Amino acid sequence: MPENHRGERSDGKNRSGVRGRHAARKRAVDLLFESEARGLTPAEVAEARNALAENESEVSPLNPYTVTVARGVTEHSAHIDHLIASHLQGWTLERLPAVDRAILRVAVWELLHADDVPEPVAVDEAVELAKKLSTDDSPGFVNGVLGQVMLVTPQIRAAAQAVRGGGDGALG
């Protein structure tokens, strides 16, 4: 799509949606990390943060996508963790660095439940977050785990759709 000098596309949209989604993912990872440290669910932390934003002018509300991810990871946490754990080789979920757990949880939720996020984008974003937030070995590790998860994602999505009676393809 051609862009003008302000980075706007001819359809009226701008590129900030991509940057906005990346920032929302990073914030979701932050929320998951915080929720684990505090013994709360990601959804509880997101709700508390948005409640704070309503009462404190210097606190911005969370990006809606961050809230969607936090709620989704909370709702599907057992399945997400089981799927991650079943694709770890020589590791347990508990032994992973907390930031890697958070990154993997966000990415696996996206692979399974975010119909508007192509699988390679979910993986690439997770690897980029691992490069910025974790150890030197983490990007390759995250990529390997998610590559294995991607192999079973189509079957999981198809099974979920069949259980729902052939719904619209969105897992919920």
N, C-alpha and C positions, 0 to 999 in steps of 0.2 A: 504494500500500500504506500503510495507516494506521501511524503511529508513536506510541510512548509518549513520556513526558517525557525519556527517555534517548536518544532518536533511534533506538530499535530498532523494526524493523518487526514486524508481528504474526506473520510467518513465522520470527522468531527471528534474522534477519540484521540488521546495522546498516549505516549509511551509510559506514562506514570503507572498505568495498570500493572505492567510487568514489575516495575520497581516496587509498587505498592504491595503486590502479592509476595514478593521476596521478603520485604520488611515484615509483612504479616506472618510469614512462616518463621522468621527469626524470632519474632515476638512470641509465637506459639511455643517454640522450643524453650524460650526463657520461662514462659508460664509453666510448662511441664516440669522443667528443672526446679522451679520454685515450689510447685505443688508437691513434688516428691520430698523436697527438703522440709516442707511444713506439715506433711502428712495430710494434705487436702487433695481433692480432685482438681484436675485442670479447670473444669467448669466452675468450681467454687472460687478458685483464684480469679478467673476471668470475671465472674459476677461481682466479686468484691472490688476488683479494679474499676469496673464500670460504675459501680455505686459510688466509689470514691470520686470518680470524675464528675459525677452529677453534683457533688457537694463542694468540690475543690476546683476553683477556676484554673489553677496551674497544672492540673492533671488532665491529660487528654483521654478521651474514651478510646477503647481498643478498636482496631480495624475490625469490621464485621467478619472478615475471613478468619482472623485470629480466634474470635469467639466461636465460629463454626468448627474450626479444628479442635479447640479445647473441648467443646461439647461432644464432638464426634469421638475423640480419643477417650473421653470419660465413658461414653456410652458403650464403646466397643473394646474397652481396655483388655478384658480377658482374652478375647480372640486375637487382638493385635499382639499381645505379649506372647501368647502361645505360638503364633505364626513366626514371630521373631526368634523365639527360643528354639523352635524346631529347625531353624536354618543357621544356628550358630555352630561352629565347629571348634571344639576345644574350649568353649566358653559357656558360661551360664549368663542369663540375663542380669542376675544380681552382681556378677563380677565386672560387667561392662562399666566404663566411666558413665556417670549419670548424664552427662551431656550427650554421649553417644546413644544412650537409651532414649532420651528425649527426641533426638534427631530421627532415629529409626521409627519411633512411634508416630511422629508426624508424617513421615514418608509412607509408612505402611497404611496409615489411615487414608492418605491421598490415593495410594495405589488401589485401595479397595472401595473407597466411598466418594471420591471427588471426580465425578464424571467429566468435569470440564478441565481436568488437568491430565494431559497426556503422560503415560507412564515414564517415558524418558525424561520429561521435565521434572517429575517428582524425584526421580533418582538424581538427576544433575543438581537440583536445588539442595538435596540432602548432602551430596558430596561437597558442594560449595560451602554449606554451613559447617560441615566437619572440618574443612580446611581452615575456616576462620575461627572456629570455637574450640577445637579439640586437638589431639596429639597429631604428630606427623604420620602415624600409622592409621589414624582413623578414617581418612577419606577412602583409602583402598579397602579397608574393612567394611565400611558402610556400603560402598559400591558392591562388594562381593555378596553381602547379606541381601541387599535389595535386588541384586541380579537373580539370586535364587528365589526370592519371594515373587518376583515378576513371572517366573515360570509357572507358578500355580495360581496367579491372580485371575486369569480368564475362567478357570474352573470354579473358583470361589464366587466370582461375580455371577456366573451362569447358574450355579446352585442357589444362590440367594434370590435370583430372579425367578427361578422355578418355584421356590418355596412361596414367593409372593404371588404366584399365579401369572407370571409373565408380565409384571408391571412395566414401568417405563424405563427400567434399566438402572435407576438410581438406587443404591443401597441405602437403607435407612435404618 
